[in-house]
Amino acid sequence: MNKLKSRWNISSNSQLILILLVFAVNGSLSGLITKPAMSYIGINSENIPLLIYWILYIVIISIVYFALLIIISRIFGQSTFFRRFAKKSLTPLGFKRFFN
């Protein structure tokens, strides 16, 4: 645990637990929201080719994941850590201008 705390530059075990809880809640909620949302807008594996469906699923779940990450991290009081995390994750994909 100490190695993870030093890597993430955090000092307390309680902050580490909150960060891990945010990751768990966010990942689960992203999966729960994405599939029904895609069905609601008419995207399902029966009406489009399977390869296109999975590509769209990955793109949409990624968008939902980072949008929920901002919301859930604020609820748990860890927005500073997750802002850095999102910046580090999204900068290589060309989203650097959104963090300035």
C-alpha angles and dihedrals in degrees: 000000000000091000090054092046092052092046092052092040096236127137111201135061090225091059090049091052091049091050092050089047091052090051091050097046093043095049094048094044092048091056093045094050101041101060096049090042091054091049090049092056091045102259112133137137093257098061102038133039114279095239092053090045092056093045090052090045092054092047093047095044089051091053092046091047095056093041091052091043090065093048098043094044090055091050090054093041096244101112094124093058094044094046087060090044093051091046092051091047099044102038094079088053092059101262096118093114091065092062099053 
